[in-house]
Amino acid sequence: MLAPQISPLKNTQLHNLLYITCHMISKFTEDYLKDYKEQIRKLPLDELYEVLDIIRKDDSPERQDIVKARIAEIEDESDDESNVAPSATFSEQPSEPNPDLNDTQISVTNSEQTAAENDDSSTLEITQEELDKINNTQHLPDSDGCFTFVFFVVIGFGIALFALVGGSMSANRTAGFHDLKITTVLPYFKYVPIASILFFYYQSTKEKIRNYWLNHLKLALGIASFLAVNATTTFFTGTYSGIYRSCSGTPAYIIAAGILLFSILFIANAFYPISKKIRPKYGLTLLALALILETVLR
């Protein structure tokens, strides 16, 4: 049976259901699945197809199985009704010895047109209101967002290391190349995270749905990762190069340790509900803490 043409979202109940399906994590409790099954049974067939299209990205198939089972149940009921109706009509209408071939051709053409209309992918798209709500809402904990953030930063470091190794292989015969030390390169690594974040942000401008942090927290997380990497390099080079002050020795290690701790907590709080009242936005709070540490430990 062909899937019916899907109309735009019509009611608050379906609106909430689709919104939940876009943000639930892949593992579900039995109570949630039971409640989900009850909500699914209240929806008509055309809206069930819309829900199924939204939840196809689920890692676990439980919700998809519930929706598919309900669709099959409704379609079986429709098939039973359609099988009875033609037999009754056939008994009432007299048989025609020479049926008109044109009538058959017209009916086939109409069926093909209906199938083409039902296969139109544009009817499966989420409304702009749904897109705005998804892109501007972050459900905590945001494990998927945390994974993509770490993944982007790791990819950035991988590209930087690949370029460094490639440059060393091509220039290994250059005079003075072997005098290059790792401590000379490390201070530049602090620019890698923010460069990676901005690069992937502009690469994904055509995506309709993106991670919440890419839309709203990219600058704050870029500053946090910048300070975290800068503090980490201090433990290798022995010199802290801060916002307005550079130092070495014990003060450098104390400042670096404090900034590294604040940066890690800042990044974690962006994806996990450590503190709901203090949420990162532009990274100004973290910059202020770094300045305070540099001033106090002068």
C-alpha positions as CSV (number, residue, x, y, z in Angstrom):
1,M,0.0,0.0,0.0
2,L,1.3,3.4,-0.9
3,A,2.2,5.8,1.9
4,P,-0.4,8.6,2.0
5,Q,0.7,12.2,1.3
6,I,2.0,13.8,4.5
7,S,0.5,17.1,5.4
8,P,2.2,19.7,7.6
9,L,2.1,19.4,11.3
10,K,-1.4,20.1,12.5
11,N,-1.8,19.9,16.2
12,T,0.1,20.4,19.4
13,Q,0.2,16.7,20.3
14,L,2.0,15.7,17.1
15,H,4.2,18.8,17.4
16,N,5.4,17.8,20.9
17,L,5.9,14.2,19.8
18,L,8.1,15.1,16.8
19,Y,10.0,17.5,19.0
20,I,10.7,14.8,21.5
21,T,11.8,12.3,18.9
22,C,14.4,14.7,17.5
23,H,16.2,15.0,20.9
24,M,15.8,11.7,22.8
25,I,18.9,9.6,23.3
26,S,19.1,6.3,21.6
27,K,18.5,4.2,24.8
28,F,14.9,4.2,26.1
29,T,13.3,3.0,29.3
30,E,10.3,0.6,29.3
31,D,8.1,3.3,30.8
32,Y,9.1,5.7,28.1
33,L,8.4,3.2,25.3
34,K,5.0,2.3,26.9
35,D,4.0,5.9,27.0
36,Y,5.4,6.4,23.5
37,K,3.3,3.5,22.2
38,E,0.1,5.0,23.7
39,Q,0.8,8.4,22.0
40,I,1.5,6.7,18.7
41,R,-1.9,4.9,18.7
42,K,-3.6,8.2,18.9
43,L,-2.2,9.4,15.5
44,P,-3.7,8.9,12.1
45,L,-1.8,7.1,9.3
46,D,-0.4,10.2,7.5
47,E,1.1,11.6,10.7
48,L,2.6,8.2,11.6
49,Y,4.6,8.4,8.3
50,E,5.8,11.8,9.3
51,V,7.0,10.5,12.8
52,L,8.7,7.5,11.2
53,D,10.7,9.8,8.8
54,I,11.9,11.9,11.8
55,I,13.0,8.9,13.9
56,R,14.9,7.0,11.2
57,K,18.1,8.4,12.7
58,D,17.6,6.6,16.0
59,D,20.5,4.3,16.9
60,S,18.1,1.9,18.6
61,P,15.1,0.5,16.7
62,E,12.5,0.4,19.5
63,R,10.6,3.5,18.5
64,Q,10.8,2.7,14.8
65,D,9.3,-0.8,15.5
66,I,6.4,0.7,17.4
67,V,5.6,3.2,14.6
68,K,6.0,0.5,11.9
69,A,3.8,-1.9,13.8
70,R,1.0,0.7,14.1
71,I,1.3,1.6,10.4
72,A,1.0,-2.0,9.4
73,E,-2.0,-2.5,11.7
74,I,-3.8,0.4,10.1
75,E,-2.9,-0.6,6.6
76,D,-4.1,-4.2,7.3
77,E,-7.5,-2.8,8.4
78,S,-7.7,-0.6,5.3
79,D,-6.8,-3.6,3.0
80,D,-9.6,-5.7,4.6
81,E,-12.1,-2.9,3.9
82,S,-10.9,-2.5,0.3
83,N,-11.2,-6.3,-0.3
84,V,-14.8,-6.4,0.8
85,A,-15.9,-3.3,-1.1
86,P,-15.1,-4.4,-4.7
87,S,-16.9,-7.8,-4.3
88,A,-20.1,-6.0,-3.2
89,T,-19.8,-3.6,-6.1
90,F,-19.1,-6.4,-8.6
91,S,-22.2,-8.3,-7.6
92,E,-24.4,-5.2,-8.0
93,Q,-23.0,-4.1,-11.4
94,P,-23.7,-6.0,-14.6
95,S,-20.7,-7.4,-16.5
96,E,-19.6,-5.7,-19.7
97,P,-18.6,-8.0,-22.5
98,N,-16.3,-5.4,-24.1
99,P,-14.8,-3.2,-21.4
100,D,-13.4,0.1,-22.7
101,L,-9.6,0.0,-22.8
102,N,-9.3,3.7,-22.3
103,D,-10.9,3.5,-18.9
104,T,-8.2,1.1,-17.8
105,Q,-5.5,3.4,-19.1
106,I,-6.9,6.4,-17.3
107,S,-7.0,4.5,-14.0
108,V,-3.4,3.4,-14.3
109,T,-2.3,6.9,-15.1
110,N,-4.1,8.2,-12.0
111,S,-2.4,5.6,-9.8
112,E,1.0,6.6,-11.1
113,Q,0.3,10.2,-10.5
114,T,-0.8,9.5,-7.0
115,A,2.4,7.4,-6.3
116,A,4.6,10.3,-7.6
117,E,2.8,12.8,-5.4
118,N,3.2,10.5,-2.3
119,D,6.9,10.0,-3.1
120,D,7.5,13.8,-3.1
121,S,10.2,14.2,-0.5
122,S,9.2,17.8,0.1
123,T,6.2,16.7,2.0
124,L,8.4,14.9,4.5
125,E,10.3,18.1,5.5
126,I,10.0,19.5,8.9
127,T,8.4,23.0,9.1
128,Q,10.6,26.1,9.6
129,E,9.1,26.4,13.1
130,E,10.3,22.9,14.0
131,L,13.8,23.7,12.6
132,D,14.1,26.8,14.7
133,K,13.0,25.1,17.8
134,I,15.4,22.2,17.3
135,N,18.4,24.5,16.4
136,N,17.8,26.8,19.4
137,T,17.2,24.2,22.1
138,Q,19.8,22.1,23.9
139,H,18.7,19.1,26.0
140,L,21.1,18.2,28.7
141,P,23.1,16.1,28.9
142,D,24.2,16.7,25.3
143,S,26.5,13.7,24.7
144,D,26.2,14.0,20.9
145,G,27.3,17.6,21.0
146,C,30.2,16.8,23.3
147,F,31.3,14.0,20.9
148,T,31.3,16.3,17.8
149,F,33.2,19.0,19.7
150,V,35.9,16.6,20.7
151,F,35.9,15.1,17.3
152,F,36.4,18.4,15.5
153,V,39.3,19.4,17.8
154,V,41.0,16.0,17.4
155,I,40.7,16.3,13.6
156,G,42.2,19.8,13.8
157,F,45.2,18.5,15.7
158,G,45.5,15.6,13.3
159,I,45.7,17.9,10.3
160,A,48.3,20.1,12.1
161,L,50.5,17.1,13.0
162,F,50.1,15.7,9.5
163,A,51.3,19.0,8.0
164,L,54.2,19.2,10.5
165,V,55.3,15.6,9.7
166,G,54.9,16.2,6.0
167,G,57.0,19.4,6.2
168,S,59.7,17.6,8.2
169,M,59.9,14.9,5.5
170,S,60.2,17.3,2.7
171,A,62.7,19.6,4.5
172,N,64.8,17.0,6.3
173,R,67.8,17.9,4.2
174,T,67.5,21.6,4.8
175,A,70.3,23.0,6.8
176,G,69.3,23.8,10.4
177,F,66.1,21.8,10.3
178,H,67.3,19.4,12.9
179,D,67.8,22.3,15.3
180,L,64.0,22.8,15.4
181,K,62.6,21.7,18.8
182,I,59.1,20.6,19.7
183,T,59.0,23.4,22.3
184,T,59.2,25.9,19.4
185,V,56.1,24.5,17.7
186,L,53.9,23.8,20.8
187,P,53.0,27.5,21.5
188,Y,51.2,27.6,18.1
189,F,49.0,24.6,18.9
190,K,46.7,26.7,21.0
191,Y,45.3,28.2,17.8
192,V,44.3,24.8,16.4
193,P,41.0,24.2,18.3
194,I,39.4,27.5,17.5
195,A,40.5,27.3,13.9
196,S,39.0,23.8,13.6
197,I,35.6,24.9,15.2
198,L,35.3,27.8,12.8
199,F,36.3,25.7,9.8
200,F,33.7,23.0,10.5
201,Y,31.1,25.7,11.3
202,Y,31.4,27.3,7.9
203,Q,31.6,23.9,6.2
204,S,28.2,23.0,7.6
205,T,26.3,26.2,6.8
206,K,24.0,24.3,4.4
207,E,22.8,21.8,7.0
208,K,19.3,22.4,8.2
209,I,19.9,20.9,11.7
210,R,23.2,21.4,13.5
211,N,24.5,20.8,17.0
212,Y,23.3,23.5,19.4
213,W,26.9,24.3,20.4
214,L,27.8,25.0,16.8
215,N,25.0,27.5,16.5
216,H,25.4,29.2,19.9
217,L,28.5,28.2,21.8
218,K,31.2,28.0,19.1
219,L,33.0,31.2,20.3
220,A,32.8,30.3,24.0
221,L,34.1,26.8,23.4
222,G,36.8,28.2,21.0
223,I,38.1,30.5,23.7
224,A,37.9,27.7,26.4
225,S,39.9,25.2,24.2
226,F,42.4,28.0,23.3
227,L,43.1,28.6,27.0
228,A,43.2,24.9,27.8
229,V,45.7,24.1,25.1
230,N,47.8,27.1,26.0
231,A,47.9,26.1,29.7
232,T,48.8,22.5,28.7
233,T,51.8,23.6,26.7
234,T,53.1,25.4,29.8
235,F,53.8,22.0,31.4
236,F,56.0,21.1,28.4
237,T,57.8,24.4,27.8
238,G,58.0,25.7,31.3
239,T,56.8,29.1,30.2
240,Y,53.3,30.5,30.5
241,S,52.3,33.0,27.7
242,G,49.1,34.6,28.9
243,I,46.7,37.2,27.8
244,Y,48.8,40.1,28.9
245,R,51.6,38.5,31.0
246,S,54.2,35.8,30.4
247,C,56.2,34.1,33.2
248,S,58.1,31.0,34.0
249,G,58.8,28.8,36.9
250,T,56.4,28.1,39.7
251,P,54.0,31.0,39.0
252,A,53.7,29.8,35.4
253,Y,52.7,26.3,36.5
254,I,50.2,27.6,39.1
255,I,48.5,29.9,36.6
256,A,48.4,27.1,33.9
257,A,46.9,24.6,36.4
258,G,44.2,27.0,37.4
259,I,43.3,28.0,33.9
260,L,43.3,24.4,32.7
261,L,40.9,23.4,35.5
262,F,38.6,26.3,34.8
263,S,38.6,25.6,31.0
264,I,37.8,21.9,31.5
265,L,34.9,22.8,33.8
266,F,33.7,25.4,31.4
267,I,33.7,23.0,28.5
268,A,32.0,20.2,30.5
269,N,29.3,22.6,31.7
270,A,28.5,23.4,28.0
271,F,27.3,19.8,27.5
272,Y,26.5,18.5,30.9
273,P,24.3,20.1,33.7
274,I,27.0,20.9,36.2
275,S,25.5,24.3,36.8
276,K,22.3,25.4,35.0
277,K,22.5,28.9,36.3
278,I,26.0,29.6,35.0
279,R,25.9,28.7,31.3
280,P,28.7,29.6,28.9
281,K,27.9,32.1,26.2
282,Y,30.8,34.1,24.9
283,G,33.6,32.9,27.1
284,L,34.0,36.2,28.8
285,T,33.7,34.7,32.3
286,L,36.6,32.4,31.5
287,L,38.7,35.2,30.2
288,A,38.0,37.2,33.4
289,L,39.2,34.3,35.5
290,A,42.4,34.0,33.5
291,L,43.1,37.7,34.0
292,I,42.4,37.4,37.7
293,L,44.9,34.6,38.0
294,E,47.6,36.4,36.0
295,T,47.1,39.5,38.2
296,V,47.1,37.8,41.6
297,L,50.1,35.7,40.8
298,R,52.2,38.6,39.6
